[in-house]
């Protein structure tokens, strides 16, 4: 952020000299009169006017190029998309001219869902921290706009295997495989998208879940049992292909949300699979090992009431 260095006189006019974080001098005219009057006008000068003139598009390109080596690819693309959305709304403006009022209007008119809107604001809030550090913005203008994720209670959502497979069949292509892997095998969406025919052992009734890169709590190799229904759904000509079973399925979250009107998600399929395994009498430790998470996580987030239990409680 720019700081005041001194007032200097230019003929009959006064100007303020600021120094930004990079040591560059920034000069702003504050009118004529006495030095006391110039100081008073300087205090009335909007903070944004103390920042250097840098267009949003120009600075955004510099910022993204600089952060390319620091951020994960997905995070960097999120920052880039958020900046493109802001530029589409504001047009060609200076960074310092983006105000809290601009941000409020931008957030209210952004044609996306509520959580996507808030995620965009979170990204821009992080971006603006660097704009302030670079001296092109004087203050954080995104703090007043809500950016926290809106939590929804999904503890009551239970998806039957028939409902999930019917949804997959209506989408055709290899969507039934994706729904089978999440609902009948309890895989995370990313894990289901990486499954290859070599990971399936239909004779041994097992599916091996593999991960690339470093091993973490969520990224470790495990083996999942296959039910008769799962084997039936996963058997087909794709087993003779070396590519991923669910290759080429674009925008899975968006497609499923449009199909189900947001009633349930891939995560709900995974949680419903755990519920079925527990109701079948499997040990909690075994089920958690199949799903790849801890017992505490299973109890807090995954176990769902089935339709029979809901009807009995009604």
SEZAGU-391210 format. One record per residue (C-alpha): residue number from 1; x, y, z. Coordinates in steps of 0.02 Angstrom, whole numbers, plus 50000, padded with zeros to 5 digits. Each point is the difference from the previous one (the first is absolute). Last residue first. Example, Ala and Ser with C-alpha at 12.3 -4.5 7.8 and 13.67 -1.06 7.14 Angstrom:
pos,east,north,up
2,50684,49947,50357 .
1,49931,49828,50033 .
***
This chain:
pos,east,north,up
314,47840,47952,50518 .
313,50136,49908,50095 .
312,49967,49834,49914 .
311,49995,50086,49830 .
310,50168,50083,50032 .
309,50075,49834,50057 .
308,49940,49913,49843 .
307,50067,50140,49890 .
306,50173,49980,50075 .
305,50075,50117,50129 .
304,50175,50057,49947 .
303,50173,49955,50066 .
302,50125,50113,49912 .
301,50046,50163,50084 .
300,50025,49984,50188 .
299,50003,49811,50025 .
298,50109,49965,49848 .
297,50117,50146,50036 .
296,50030,49935,50176 .
295,50030,49824,49935 .
294,50138,50063,49885 .
293,50003,50005,49810 .
292,50043,49893,49849 .
291,49829,49931,49953 .
290,50051,49817,50009 .
289,50100,50031,50159 .
288,49853,50091,50077 .
287,49887,49853,49960 .
286,50123,49878,50078 .
285,50015,50102,50160 .
284,49810,50016,50014 .
283,49981,49811,49990 .
282,49882,49938,49864 .
281,49823,49957,50054 .
280,49906,50035,49838 .
279,49936,50161,50079 .
278,50180,50062,50007 .
277,50030,49963,49816 .
276,49836,50082,49949 .
275,50039,50158,50098 .
274,50173,50007,49923 .
273,49923,49994,49826 .
272,49881,50140,50049 .
271,50150,50108,50047 .
270,50081,49969,49831 .
269,49839,50041,49908 .
268,49979,50158,50104 .
267,50176,50051,49948 .
266,49950,49978,49817 .
265,49858,50124,50032 .
264,49817,50001,50049 .
263,49844,50107,49982 .
262,50090,50131,49894 .
261,49868,50000,49862 .
260,50043,49816,49972 .
259,50048,50014,49816 .
258,50069,50177,50006 .
257,50102,49959,50155 .
256,50065,49841,49919 .
255,50059,50094,49844 .
254,50082,50139,50102 .
253,50093,49880,50115 .
252,50058,49893,49852 .
251,50064,50146,49895 .
250,50075,49894,49860 .
249,49996,49810,49988 .
248,50140,49961,49877 .
247,50079,49856,50095 .
246,49891,49906,50123 .
245,50078,49827,49981 .
244,50176,50068,49982 .
243,50091,49939,49846 .
242,50068,49823,49974 .
241,49844,49938,49911 .
240,49946,49819,50018 .
239,49898,50037,50156 .
238,49907,50133,49898 .
237,49903,49859,49915 .
236,49892,49974,50155 .
235,49996,49947,50183 .
234,49993,50147,50123 .
233,49812,49996,50028 .
232,49992,49811,50027 .
231,50153,50001,50113 .
230,49924,50141,50105 .
229,49834,49908,50018 .
228,50087,49841,50055 .
227,50098,50099,50130 .
226,50181,50052,49978 .
225,50118,50016,50148 .
224,50114,50154,50008 .
223,50190,49994,50012 .
222,50108,50146,50055 .
221,50144,50105,49937 .
220,50022,50167,50085 .
219,49949,50177,49959 .
218,49870,50056,50126 .
217,50112,49983,50153 .
216,50153,50046,49898 .
215,50118,49905,49883 .
214,50101,50108,49881 .
213,49965,49993,49812 .
212,49879,49891,49905 .
211,49861,49906,50085 .
210,49931,49824,49981 .
209,49834,49923,50050 .
208,50002,49811,49973 .
207,49830,49922,49965 .
206,49963,49824,50062 .
205,49879,49858,49958 .
204,50144,49874,49982 .
203,49932,49949,49831 .
202,49955,50179,49957 .
201,50172,50068,50040 .
200,49985,50180,49942 .
199,50149,50119,50009 .
198,50063,49941,49829 .
197,49839,50068,49922 .
196,50051,50176,50053 .
195,49930,50109,50139 .
194,50056,50184,49997 .
193,49827,50080,49985 .
192,49936,49897,50147 .
191,50141,50064,50110 .
190,49959,50181,49957 .
189,49816,49970,50039 .
188,50038,49917,50167 .
187,49971,49814,49999 .
186,49865,49911,50101 .
185,49991,49844,49890 .
184,49813,49992,49962 .
183,49959,50186,50003 .
182,50164,50079,49940 .
181,50062,49863,49882 .
180,49824,49961,49937 .
179,49962,50184,49968 .
178,50159,50019,49896 .
177,49966,49838,49906 .
176,49820,50054,49963 .
175,50072,50162,49926 .
174,50095,49904,49868 .
173,49893,50058,49851 .
172,49819,50014,50059 .
171,49938,50147,50105 .
170,49833,49915,50039 .
169,50093,49841,50046 .
168,50102,50091,50132 .
167,49845,50072,50081 .
166,49919,49828,50004 .
165,50159,49932,50079 .
164,49992,50128,50141 .
163,49814,49974,50034 .
162,50018,49810,50000 .
161,50149,50007,50119 .
160,49897,50103,50122 .
159,50060,50175,50044 .
158,49986,50056,50181 .
157,50001,50184,50045 .
156,49960,50035,50183 .
155,50177,50054,50051 .
154,50007,50121,49855 .
153,49986,50158,50104 .
152,50058,50142,49889 .
151,50149,50112,50038 .
150,50013,50167,49912 .
149,50185,50025,49966 .
148,50072,50160,50070 .
147,50025,50149,49883 .
146,49881,50134,50060 .
145,50044,50172,49926 .
144,50071,50129,50122 .
143,50176,49928,49990 .
142,50015,50020,49811 .
141,50062,50181,49991 .
140,50168,49972,50086 .
139,50086,50168,49994 .
138,50122,50108,49902 .
137,50014,49904,49837 .
136,50146,50011,49879 .
135,50130,49995,50140 .
134,50065,49827,49958 .
133,49955,49943,50177 .
132,49825,50069,49975 .
131,49981,49906,49836 .
130,50068,49845,50086 .
129,49863,50006,50132 .
128,49879,50033,49857 .
127,50033,49827,49930 .
126,49953,49916,50164 .
125,49837,50099,50008 .
124,49972,49960,49816 .
123,50008,49813,50036 .
122,49882,50015,50149 .
121,49880,50105,49894 .
120,49997,49867,49865 .
119,49966,49867,50133 .
118,49854,50105,50060 .
117,49925,50006,49827 .
116,50028,49814,49975 .
115,49911,49970,50166 .
114,49851,50105,49949 .
113,49982,49931,49824 .
112,50059,50098,49849 .
111,49942,50151,49899 .
110,50103,50133,50095 .
109,49881,50147,50022 .
108,50001,50010,50190 .
107,50187,49967,50013 .
106,50046,50133,49872 .
105,49886,50129,50081 .
104,50078,49969,50172 .
103,50176,50002,49924 .
102,49971,50168,49915 .
101,49933,50071,50164 .
100,50156,49937,50089 .
99,50104,50094,49873 .
98,50097,49956,49841 .
97,50077,50167,49946 .
96,50173,49954,50069 .
95,50013,49856,49878 .
94,49970,50119,49855 .
93,49856,49960,49886 .
92,49974,49913,49832 .
91,49831,49914,50020 .
90,49928,49982,50174 .
89,49892,49845,49976 .
88,50105,49905,49873 .
87,50155,50048,50099 .
86,49927,49925,50160 .
85,49954,49839,49911 .
84,50172,49988,49922 .
83,50080,50028,50171 .
82,49897,49859,50077 .
81,50045,49884,49856 .
80,50186,50036,50019 .
79,49994,49974,50189 .
78,49911,49834,49976 .
77,50125,49949,49866 .
76,50140,50036,50124 .
75,49914,49897,50134 .
74,49978,49851,49882 .
73,50181,50009,49941 .
72,50069,50009,50177 .
71,50072,50169,50043 .
70,50179,50061,50016 .
69,50074,49974,49826 .
68,49859,50083,49905 .
67,49988,50140,50129 .
66,50106,50125,49901 .
65,49913,49968,49835 .
64,49830,50015,50083 .
63,50047,50165,50082 .
62,50073,50077,49842 .
61,49844,49956,49900 .
60,49889,50069,50139 .
59,50102,50162,50006 .
58,49971,50036,49817 .
57,49816,49953,50003 .
56,49966,50103,50157 .
55,50087,50155,49933 .
54,50137,50076,50105 .
53,50001,50182,50059 .
52,50099,50010,50162 .
51,49912,49995,50169 .
50,49969,50158,50100 .
49,49836,50029,49909 .
48,49931,49840,50077 .
47,50020,50074,50173 .
46,49880,50143,49955 .
45,50081,50172,50024 .
44,49922,50088,50149 .
43,50162,49988,50098 .
42,50093,50075,49852 .
41,49875,50143,49992 .
40,50044,50045,50180 .
39,50187,49988,49964 .
38,49980,50115,49849 .
37,49906,50127,50108 .
36,50141,49997,50129 .
35,50129,50020,49860 .
34,49911,50157,49943 .
33,49901,50014,49840 .
32,50000,49898,49841 .
31,49932,49827,49957 .
30,50032,49824,50065 .
29,50090,49925,49849 .
28,50051,49817,50016 .
27,50176,49932,49975 .
26,50052,49818,50015 .
25,50183,49955,50026 .
24,50050,49816,49979 .
23,50080,49911,50147 .
22,49922,49831,49961 .
21,49879,50013,50146 .
20,49939,50170,49938 .
19,50072,50171,50043 .
18,49885,50150,50002 .
17,50034,50181,49951 .
16,49860,50124,50030 .
15,49984,50150,49886 .
14,49981,50183,50035 .
13,49964,50133,49870 .
12,50066,50177,49977 .
11,50160,49940,49915 .
10,50014,49816,50040 .
9,50013,49989,50188 .
8,50041,49839,50091 .
7,49909,49903,50134 .
6,50091,49851,50075 .
5,50021,49811,50007 .
4,49821,49940,50021 .
3,49979,49810,49991 .
2,49941,49890,49856 .
1,49939,49825,50040 .
***
